Amino acid sequence: MSTAAARFRRLLAVLPRFAEAPSQSLAALAAERGVAVLALLEDLQALAERYDDPAGHVESVAVFIDGDDVSVRTDHFRRPMRLSVAELCALELGLALLEREAGELAAAAAPLRRRLAELITRLPQDSAYDGLRDGALTHSDHGRALPRLRDALRRRRVVTIAYERAHDEAPHARDVRPYALHFSSGAWYLIAWCEKSEGLRLFRCDRIAEAELTAREHDVPDDYSLDAVLHNGTPFVSATPPAPLVVRYGPGIARWIAERDRGPLETDGSAVRTMPLADREWAIRHVLQYGPDAEIVSPAELREEVVERLRGIVGERG
Amino acid sequence: MDLVTTLLAKKYGATLLELRQAVPAYSRGSVESSRRTFERDKDELRALGVPIDTLGTLGKADTRYAIQPDRFYLPYLGVVTPRGLARPCRLDRFGYQALQDFDLSDADLALLADAAARVAECGDPTLTDDVAHALRKLAVDVPPDALAPTPGVTMAQPSAAADPGLLRQLGEALVARKQVSFTYYGIERDETEQRVVLPYGLAFTSGHWYLHALDPSRGAVRNFRVSRMQRLEVNKKNPGKHDYAIPESFQLAERAVPVPAWALGEEAPVRVEVAFTRRTGATRAAKGHGTAVRGAPDHVRYTVRRREAFYRWLLGLGGDAVPLSPPDVVRGYRELAARTLASLTVPA
């Protein structure tokens, strides 16, 4: 997009505000529009200062800048422009992402997408934009609890969830106070205060079988911060200080690990990583998914558990 | 801005000659240079969504150009809430009376706000800009909190994120249908090579951007993780003309959804039946990738292309799922488990 086109677009976003009040604070207007004051000032000055206009032309838009305030007089642009096809497509991508993670949203998102299309004026070149972007964050329906969890976050409500940990044989109900939803490494996580265990806990959303809002409201504590629960970008919460888990990834897969965490490779092409160990079952499954290309270096007893598990699989036991 | 203002003010449009009298930038120089400037402005404005209509035969002296206010301005946005319908104040003059009403529910607006927030976190500056502009337009008529996204919802940025500049270039190449070339790091072969492809679409899958493009040297559509691309060049020859057309049979939606690694690739698919020996959170999620076997509630069938990837995925379930058929898959899985065991028990 050219500089002039970008400026035109920004001005069309600002000018409708002057339909409400002819004079506005520059700072407030810039903050509301999400642009820097200087950038807004430059845009408006480009409209106001037209020294090269030949005499006799009617001024289309009159702009008066007076200190911290600006006023605009015009018969035009008192309404925003319709959505452009590019803006519509961007919104459609967002709706597709939401819809794909929770199938039940399709009932609301599909008609909304159709209705939004009425907010553009279809132009011949618009077909060039159709179907160029799409996406999905998770496998279909892995986030079926997400719409209710988002609702709970909006309304600050306590939620009753049926949660099935990786090694649980049935879901267990608990009441939680949702603080945040965070997407990391292909999964959504709910970070919440668990009333059952009386502590901050992490729940993988694809293991939340059901979620129901209660009538109880809660506040997110001031001292909560997402950064405090992230370990190398992935949420991690433990009731007790976790032991370190050391895993060696062989050269066959180490470059994927290094690409993911930007960590170093050893001289033989392998990668050694230390991470917090909160769930032994998770650690066993984590290394097994890489077959002979990953091994637990420590703790030694966990490595032995992996060996025992493998003996069971190949039939060397019992 | 002057061109749009002039056309909005003239109910029946204006010829180029009339525009030369009304728009300062067109009054200088020859008619021909004005025409060229006007054509360039018209194309740029149309690309921004400004509906400039051409009335009469294109290129004639009496050809008129017009913008109808009701096609240019956003309709009045009403918000439907459980307490009733809230409409914005209408402007009572000029072309604004012609604007229609357009109602959305507060739930629709919340969904849109979350959709926009999700897009803004994808890392593509063009899309971030587009959703921000879209929301600002809608926000003129609705209370600010109606378009506020759900608090506390975030997406981790991958360590190896796509370069925003590359995403912008690829987006422009897609719209213009221009061939692109780049160096690509093929992580499986651990090699970097030059690729020349025809972009068909960009998909944000599992937190990463992928370019889906026809690779003419292979005669097939391939996907490329954008974060593994470097030195992107967009074909500059024949600007304004398409290098290719995207076939109607190509549907990006079918390729944008994450699928397990074992379901990808060109290998002939094999149907594998698996028995689940425990019901856990992990096995419940794993069952979702296959189809249930009638009469056997703990058996699931999978369509597998990459067998080695499937064996590893199955092994990652820690023995809670075992393959039952076909025999070569059963054998392959057990061999992987045996090799893994051997790697852990061989004395150093």
Chai-1 contact restraints between the chains, C-beta under 6 A:
chainA,res_idxA,chainB,res_idxB,connection_type,confidence,min_distance_angstrom,max_distance_angstrom,comment,restraint_id
A,A5,B,E44,contact,1.0,0.0,6.0,A-B,restraint_1
A,A5,B,L48,contact,1.0,0.0,6.0,A-B,restraint_2
A,A13,B,R136,contact,1.0,0.0,6.0,A-B,restraint_3
A,P16,B,V140,contact,1.0,0.0,6.0,A-B,restraint_4
A,D53,B,P24,contact,1.0,0.0,6.0,A-B,restraint_5
A,P54,B,P24,contact,1.0,0.0,6.0,A-B,restraint_6
A,P54,B,S27,contact,1.0,0.0,6.0,A-B,restraint_7
A,H57,B,P24,contact,1.0,0.0,6.0,A-B,restraint_8
A,S60,B,D2,contact,1.0,0.0,6.0,A-B,restraint_9
A,S60,B,T5,contact,1.0,0.0,6.0,A-B,restraint_10
A,D75,B,F94,contact,1.0,0.0,6.0,A-B,restraint_11
A,H76,B,T5,contact,1.0,0.0,6.0,A-B,restraint_12
A,H76,B,L8,contact,1.0,0.0,6.0,A-B,restraint_13
A,R78,B,L91,contact,1.0,0.0,6.0,A-B,restraint_14
A,R79,B,Y73,contact,1.0,0.0,6.0,A-B,restraint_15
A,R79,B,L74,contact,1.0,0.0,6.0,A-B,restraint_16
A,P80,B,L74,contact,1.0,0.0,6.0,A-B,restraint_17
A,P80,B,K137,contact,1.0,0.0,6.0,A-B,restraint_18
A,P80,B,V140,contact,1.0,0.0,6.0,A-B,restraint_19
A,R82,B,L74,contact,1.0,0.0,6.0,A-B,restraint_20
A,L83,B,A134,contact,1.0,0.0,6.0,A-B,restraint_21
A,S84,B,L48,contact,1.0,0.0,6.0,A-B,restraint_22
A,S84,B,G49,contact,1.0,0.0,6.0,A-B,restraint_23
A,A86,B,D130,contact,1.0,0.0,6.0,A-B,restraint_24
A,E87,B,D130,contact,1.0,0.0,6.0,A-B,restraint_25
A,E87,B,H133,contact,1.0,0.0,6.0,A-B,restraint_26
A,E87,B,A134,contact,1.0,0.0,6.0,A-B,restraint_27
A,A90,B,V119,contact,1.0,0.0,6.0,A-B,restraint_28
A,A90,B,L127,contact,1.0,0.0,6.0,A-B,restraint_29
A,A90,B,D130,contact,1.0,0.0,6.0,A-B,restraint_30
A,A90,B,V131,contact,1.0,0.0,6.0,A-B,restraint_31
A,L91,B,A115,contact,1.0,0.0,6.0,A-B,restraint_32
A,L91,B,A134,contact,1.0,0.0,6.0,A-B,restraint_33
A,L93,B,V119,contact,1.0,0.0,6.0,A-B,restraint_34
A,G94,B,A115,contact,1.0,0.0,6.0,A-B,restraint_35
A,G94,B,A116,contact,1.0,0.0,6.0,A-B,restraint_36
A,G94,B,R118,contact,1.0,0.0,6.0,A-B,restraint_37
A,G94,B,V119,contact,1.0,0.0,6.0,A-B,restraint_38
A,L95,B,A115,contact,1.0,0.0,6.0,A-B,restraint_39
A,L97,B,R118,contact,1.0,0.0,6.0,A-B,restraint_40
A,L98,B,A115,contact,1.0,0.0,6.0,A-B,restraint_41
A,L112,B,D108,contact,1.0,0.0,6.0,A-B,restraint_42
A,T121,B,P51,contact,1.0,0.0,6.0,A-B,restraint_43
A,T121,B,R71,contact,1.0,0.0,6.0,A-B,restraint_44
A,L123,B,R46,contact,1.0,0.0,6.0,A-B,restraint_45
A,A128,B,V175,contact,1.0,0.0,6.0,A-B,restraint_46
A,G131,B,L252,contact,1.0,0.0,6.0,A-B,restraint_47
A,L132,B,L174,contact,1.0,0.0,6.0,A-B,restraint_48
A,L132,B,G201,contact,1.0,0.0,6.0,A-B,restraint_49
A,R133,B,L202,contact,1.0,0.0,6.0,A-B,restraint_50
A,D134,B,A203,contact,1.0,0.0,6.0,A-B,restraint_51
A,D134,B,L252,contact,1.0,0.0,6.0,A-B,restraint_52
A,D134,B,A253,contact,1.0,0.0,6.0,A-B,restraint_53
A,D134,B,A256,contact,1.0,0.0,6.0,A-B,restraint_54
A,G135,B,A203,contact,1.0,0.0,6.0,A-B,restraint_55
A,G135,B,F204,contact,1.0,0.0,6.0,A-B,restraint_56
A,G135,B,T205,contact,1.0,0.0,6.0,A-B,restraint_57
A,G135,B,A256,contact,1.0,0.0,6.0,A-B,restraint_58
A,A136,B,A256,contact,1.0,0.0,6.0,A-B,restraint_59
A,A136,B,V257,contact,1.0,0.0,6.0,A-B,restraint_60
A,A136,B,P258,contact,1.0,0.0,6.0,A-B,restraint_61
A,H139,B,P258,contact,1.0,0.0,6.0,A-B,restraint_62
A,R150,B,T150,contact,1.0,0.0,6.0,A-B,restraint_63
A,L153,B,T150,contact,1.0,0.0,6.0,A-B,restraint_64
A,L153,B,P151,contact,1.0,0.0,6.0,A-B,restraint_65
A,L153,B,G152,contact,1.0,0.0,6.0,A-B,restraint_66
A,R154,B,T150,contact,1.0,0.0,6.0,A-B,restraint_67
A,E164,B,G281,contact,1.0,0.0,6.0,A-B,restraint_68
A,R165,B,G281,contact,1.0,0.0,6.0,A-B,restraint_69
A,A166,B,G281,contact,1.0,0.0,6.0,A-B,restraint_70
A,A166,B,A282,contact,1.0,0.0,6.0,A-B,restraint_71
A,H167,B,T280,contact,1.0,0.0,6.0,A-B,restraint_72
A,D168,B,T280,contact,1.0,0.0,6.0,A-B,restraint_73
A,D168,B,G281,contact,1.0,0.0,6.0,A-B,restraint_74
A,E169,B,R279,contact,1.0,0.0,6.0,A-B,restraint_75
A,A180,B,G152,contact,1.0,0.0,6.0,A-B,restraint_76
A,L181,B,V153,contact,1.0,0.0,6.0,A-B,restraint_77
A,H182,B,T154,contact,1.0,0.0,6.0,A-B,restraint_78
A,F183,B,M155,contact,1.0,0.0,6.0,A-B,restraint_79
A,S184,B,A156,contact,1.0,0.0,6.0,A-B,restraint_80
A,G186,B,S206,contact,1.0,0.0,6.0,A-B,restraint_81
A,D206,B,A285,contact,1.0,0.0,6.0,A-B,restraint_82
A,R207,B,G281,contact,1.0,0.0,6.0,A-B,restraint_83
A,G233,B,A156,contact,1.0,0.0,6.0,A-B,restraint_84
A,R255,B,I187,contact,1.0,0.0,6.0,A-B,restraint_85
A,E259,B,A160,contact,1.0,0.0,6.0,A-B,restraint_86
A,D261,B,S159,contact,1.0,0.0,6.0,A-B,restraint_87
A,R262,B,S159,contact,1.0,0.0,6.0,A-B,restraint_88
A,I284,B,G318,contact,1.0,0.0,6.0,A-B,restraint_89
A,R285,B,G316,contact,1.0,0.0,6.0,A-B,restraint_90
A,R285,B,G318,contact,1.0,0.0,6.0,A-B,restraint_91
A,L288,B,L315,contact,1.0,0.0,6.0,A-B,restraint_92
A,L288,B,G316,contact,1.0,0.0,6.0,A-B,restraint_93
A,L288,B,G318,contact,1.0,0.0,6.0,A-B,restraint_94
A,Q289,B,R312,contact,1.0,0.0,6.0,A-B,restraint_95
A,Q289,B,G316,contact,1.0,0.0,6.0,A-B,restraint_96
A,G291,B,R312,contact,1.0,0.0,6.0,A-B,restraint_97
A,G291,B,L336,contact,1.0,0.0,6.0,A-B,restraint_98
A,G291,B,T340,contact,1.0,0.0,6.0,A-B,restraint_99
A,P292,B,R339,contact,1.0,0.0,6.0,A-B,restraint_100
A,P292,B,T340,contact,1.0,0.0,6.0,A-B,restraint_101
A,P292,B,S343,contact,1.0,0.0,6.0,A-B,restraint_102
A,E295,B,L344,contact,1.0,0.0,6.0,A-B,restraint_103
A,V307,B,L344,contact,1.0,0.0,6.0,A-B,restraint_104
A,R309,B,G318,contact,1.0,0.0,6.0,A-B,restraint_105
A,R309,B,G319,contact,1.0,0.0,6.0,A-B,restraint_106
A,L310,B,A337,contact,1.0,0.0,6.0,A-B,restraint_107
A,L310,B,T340,contact,1.0,0.0,6.0,A-B,restraint_108
A,L310,B,L341,contact,1.0,0.0,6.0,A-B,restraint_109
A,G312,B,G319,contact,1.0,0.0,6.0,A-B,restraint_110
A,I313,B,G319,contact,1.0,0.0,6.0,A-B,restraint_111
A,I313,B,A337,contact,1.0,0.0,6.0,A-B,restraint_112
A,V314,B,A337,contact,1.0,0.0,6.0,A-B,restraint_113
A,V314,B,A338,contact,1.0,0.0,6.0,A-B,restraint_114
A,V314,B,L341,contact,1.0,0.0,6.0,A-B,restraint_115
